[in-house]
Each structure stands twice: as structure tokens, then as C-alpha cells.
Amino acid sequence: MDLSIPNPPAAGPPAAGLIETLRARIARIGHSPPRPRGPALLLGPPIDAVLLGGGLSLGALHEAAGAGPDTEHGAAAALFVAGILARQSGPVLWVVEHADLFAPGLAAAGLHPDRVIYAEAGKPDAVLQAMEEGLRQPDLAGVVGEIGGRLTLTASRRLQLAAETAGTIAFALRRSRKHDDPALAEPSAAVTSWRIAALPSPPPLPHTPDTPGLGRQRWRLELLRCRGGSGKKSWIVEACDATGRLGLVADAGDGSAAPAWRRSA
Amino acid sequence: MPTLATDRLRRHGAAPLEGPLVTAAHDGRRIVVAAADAAAAALGLRAGMPLAQAQALVPGLAIHPAAPDADAAALGRLATWCLRYAPLSAADAPDGIWLDVTGCAHLHGGETKLLRDLAGRLATQGVAARAAVADTPGAAHAVARFATPKEKGEKGGGVFPFPSPFASSLPFLFVVPIGETPAALAPLPIEALRMPPAHADGLRLLGFECVAQLAATPRAPLTRRFGPLVATRLDQALGTVFEPIVPVFPPELVQARLSFVEPLLTAEAFAAVIARLTCTVCTALEKLGQGARRLDLLFERVDGSVQCLRIGTARPSRDPRHLARLLGEKLERVDPGLGVEAMRLVVPLAEPLAYAQASVPLAEAESADQDVSALVDRLENRLGAALVWRAAAVESDVPERSVRRVPALAPPRRTTWPADLPRPVRLLDPPQPVDAMALLPDQPPVAFTWRRVRHRVRRADGPERIAGEWWKRAGEVRSVRDYFQVEDEEGRRFWLFRRGDGEDVATGDLRWFLHGFF
């Protein structure tokens, strides 16, 4: 194989064709394909544009964690994952270390209780083993594992390989007693890594800000890592509705979700 | 077992434990007592008595319909159970069991101990029993039903009664020593010889009262008058005519065994053997139309000890690869010692498993109908059956009671919780107390302190009032919880509740609790 790198042009941005050639070559060398196979789950146009493959790829391991004080319970992260799985069809395996999930809360994100099989593993190692068992089973809609503490590179690679073979989407829901535990940011083989933080929500009725009550919850969705993609990105979204769909917020800080005519104005 | 029918009803919880109990059946003309328990018998009730008379004698008598088929089935199961004492066992309808204990009694410490053990085990199961050991089945049958300790004491020979270890069972256990059968039978009434009531009545008309008189009479006139039955029964009881008993056969276990020329030590070798054993067993199960629910794998070691692995399946299965994998996952728990000479795979529990028609669905299969039993089996064998579950909605407003765990393979219930009530995704169990400041009676808290962190409430929704369920616990007659969904300045949402409605102290002590996170 010819491994010599073609000489880049002396100046200016590299040609698009060159990058494609290099990507194809890397794909031939390494095991992990930069372009995930199989279909992808859409999260919303601005988010999908960043994700490789045009969405959250099925047949891959994804990480999700809460932020700040929510790192311990990961409530927003659990809802985020539940919403994604709610839009799939088929049974879901949800492996927990200790049962503190409340099924009506998951049902509110669209995940019907008949679809979820819970497994209470008791120990972090057992969670990983049970997740692998789930990924060996064909036709599951997804496997979720709540992992407290570290997830080693080896363990995450095993899960990623299993998910890739099965074509099932897998989520590692990272939890830790420490707020923003640095252990959660350690490298792993997961294809994407998300952090979901709660944001103050706007008044339920925008025209009368003094009306009491609560509107839809708001999250800051941070993409910490994405294999084959660019660096950190974050979006402000409305939390999952009853069918598990996120809402893009038109008045987000960078205005990315606003219609193009308004942005240009 | 003179009160088998009523004992069976009590054992199954169908009848009250105390008080006289009878079963009733229609004899063609009227409703009569079919069986009476010990308490009813003590009050003078007997089988065959008109039910109306029985009710007149005993007010408040508990009556259940007789179920002869269920009694016979229970007797059959009991006969199978009795195989633990002897290899030959037979049900003797309607209320007896024959056991051929020849050569087995010493295994249980002698005939006396065997009877005591048998009656004791039956008594702990709520079945009263009388039992006898004798030379012939006929004699044992007669002694067990008709001998009384008093008679024996007077005659001084033949029967050796001893008290049963359990007062609740009838204290009648007898051992007739070898050769003493005629003496033991002599004082018994003629009904002891298993003849139809018409014959017994006829003999009594002729003045025969006990077996001794019958045995001393010439046979020919008796045979001419009553047919050959009377003489045959007498000979059978005395042992001059051999009487076989038709034994029950234990349900045959599906099993396979492989023994090895050289002892095996490695996990790879065990896995290969497991693959062969499961194939054999699954072929056998397929012939029977059954699937395994439980499998025992026995490792017979060189030193003579046996190691055992047990797996269970949530649904009957005869897929050799699936079963082999379940067994293979537990291999690490086996200590092969110096080597394993033979392995045996037994199916102690199998259930019918029919072929299913494989079809290509026109539409995508419904999610809950997809077969995940293989996954559930693997998880349950790894974690334990209680730790794999599905959640099911329960009609209760109290959050802790609104979810019930059901087995992972329970049929889908298609019900969910009301969508318009906010429910957190994580629930704290038990709710954790917080310090909160709120205006009474029904304002949400302005701020609350949980784990020494103060959260200022920016927005809130509520209250959602949940009243106690007085029909479940008397203490909840007046108790009330007011739930609020609050959002702090960072945007985190909490589910808080206050015990009490804020006005009436009887409804709660106004303390605040954190119950969950959104």
C-alpha cells in the first residue's frame, strides 16, 4: 500500500478531495471506521450537522452524564437517553447498579413500561457484563447501563465492539458522587460523549412573565467528544416531550436555530 | 388416611382450619355426607349420612362439595411421593396407599421408625394417617383401618401399636411381626377383609362378627352363598394366595450421562462435554414435546464427591446452544479437584413446549411481543431472578405504590401512568427531609436546604395533593401530602412535598421532604 502522504498545496485550505482520500486511507488502516455504518438517529438539524453520519449512530456506544450537582443522579441524562430510545421501537434493557429509577418518569418521556426490562446488577463490573449480554441479543432497541465511577478504555472498547456487531445503540450513563468528576472525562471508546446540564427555564407564558408555573425544562446539551468530528459543541434545547423529541430553542445564544433570514438580518 | 378428602381441602386452603368439616355428594336420591373429618366424626357424623341430618346434628357445619377426581389425583401424587420409602408404591383408592417395604425398612432404621417417619411427615403436611406393616397387603390393609390399641391389649398378641409422634394425627401405627398375621387378623371385624357392604351385611346376618369366625368356617358353603370373593380375600390376607400390587412409576427424568476414560480438568473439555450432553437431552425433550425449565449438571469427581450446577429458564427451552451457554457461564464455580470422571445432565423440571409456526410478519412485530426470553434467562442466571424485572402501573396515587415489579417475561399490560401528572425520573426512597421556607397553606417553598446546600426556588408548580389510602393502612385515614415541582436558580427541578395540608395538624406535621429529581 502506498502510505506516502500527498504533498499538500503550499498555502490555502486543503482541497476537500484530499481530505476524503486521507479519510479513506485511515479507514483502511485502522479498525474503527470513521464513518459509522448503519442508520443514524436524528436529534435536530444543527446537532446532526456536527455528528458524523448525520445523526446519532446506531450500533455504537454513546456516553451521557449529568453536570454539576446532577452528576450524582443524572436525572437529565436519564431523560435524554429515555427520549432517544422512546423514538425507537422494540424492547430496551436498562441495567442499573441500584434501583432508583422511577418508571413513571421514563414513561413521561415516551418510554412505555412494557418496553423496558430492568436489571439490577449491584456492582459496576456486573453492570458492564449485563450490558454485554444485552448487546448479544438481537432486536433490542437499545441497552443502557448506569455506570458509577470509572469506565476503562478496555471496558468501553468491549462495549463499543459488541454494539457495533449487534447494530444496537448502547448508552453508558455515567454517574459519580463527585460533582463534574474528572474520571468521567477520561478517554473512552464511546463514539460520542454528552453532558446534559439543566438551565433556568423561561416563564411558561412568554407574554406574561409573572404567571406562576413551570414550562418545559431547558437543557444545555454539550457534545464533549465525537469520534471523527470536531471539538466541543453545545446547544440549548428544550427537554424531551411526551414522545421523546427535543425542542430546539430559537433564542439560543448563538442564534443557530433561528431561521436563516433572521440570522442574516 | 381416613380423612384424606377433608385434609386435602384444608391443605389447599379451601376450607377453614377449625371446626367440623364434611364433604357432600349426591347419591342419586339425596345429598349425603361423603367424608367427615375427625372433629365431625367425633360429633357423630359419618359418611353416608343424609346431609340434612348432619346439619341438624351439628349447627354451623362447614360443607364442601366432594371432588372424587381431585382426591384420586392427590392420592396418586402421594403414592409417588411415598417412593422415597420403598421402590414399590401404589394408590389404594379411595384413601389408602400400599408400600412394599420388603428389604427397605432397615434403610430408615427399622419398620417402627419408618412408620413413625411416614406418619410424622404426613402429619406436618396436614394429612392424618394410620399405618401398619404386615406380611401381606391384605393384612396391612385390615390392621391399618380396623385395629385398635385396646383390642390388642386384651388379646396380648400379634399387633404392637405405638403412639404416633404427632398428637394431631391419629395415634395408630402398627407393626405385625412375621408369622403373627392370623393372630392379628382374628379379632378384626369382617369388614376388614375388603368386601362389598352387601357381603358384609349378609355375613353379619349369618352371625359372623370377626375374621376368626370366618376363618374357622368351611369354605364351600360360603363360596356358594357369596361367590369366591370372600374366600379369596381371606386367603390374600392370610398370605396363602399371593396378591401383587400394581406400583406407580415415578415420572421419568430426562437425563444424559457421559463418562470419560481419563478424568477431565479443563474448562474447555467441560464445555465440549456440555455441548454433547445438551444435544442429547434436547433430542430427548423434543421427542416428549417438552422444554426444560431447570437443568442440573452433576460433575462426578475422581474422589467420589459430586459437584452440581443448576440453571433455570424463564420459558421452557430445548435449544441446545442456549442451554449450553447458560451452563457454560457457571462453569467457573465448579471445582474439578483431581479430575471429573463423569458428567450427568438431568432435567428435573420440564414443561410442554410445542412447535411455533414461523411467520414473516406483514408489519413490524410489536415491541413487547419480541422474544427476549434468551436474554432474560442469561441475566437471571447471572444476577438472580428477582433482580430482572419490568415495571407495571398500579392504580394508586401514592408514588411509592404506583409501580410494581413484574417478572421480565410477564405478558405486556399496555397500561401506563396518567400523562398529565408530573413524575420525576429518579425517586428517592425513602424521601429525604429538607428544611424549607414556605407560606402556608399552599404556597410553594421560597427556598430549601438539602444536604447543607441551599436552593433558591425560581419557579414552581403545584400543589398536587395526594391523600393517604385509608383502605390500605389505618394510619393514613387523614394524612395528606402536597407535592410541588420546583426549579432552582440553576434550572434543576426537584419534587418536594409537605406532609399535611397546611391547615389541619391532623393531616401531617408540616415537614418538607425531597422525593425525586426531574
Interface residues (C-beta under 8 A of the other chain):
Chain A: G68 P69 D70 H73 G74 A75 A76 A78 L79 A82 S89 G90 P91 L93 D100 L101 F102 A103 P104 G105 L106 A107 A108 A109 H112 P113 D114 R115 V116 I117 Y118 A119 E120 A121 G122 A126 Q129 A130 E133 G134 R136 Q137 D139 L140 A141 A197 A198 L199 P200 S201 P203 P212 G213 L214 Q217 R218 A242
Chain B: E364 S367 A368 Q370 V372 A374 L375 V376 R378 L379 R382 L383 L387 V388 W389 R390 A391 A392 A393 P399 S402 V403 A408 P412 R413 R414 T416 W417 A419 P422 R423 P424 V425 R426 L427 L428 D429 V453 R458 R459 A460 D461 Q485 E487 E489 E490 G491 R492 R493 G516 F517 F518
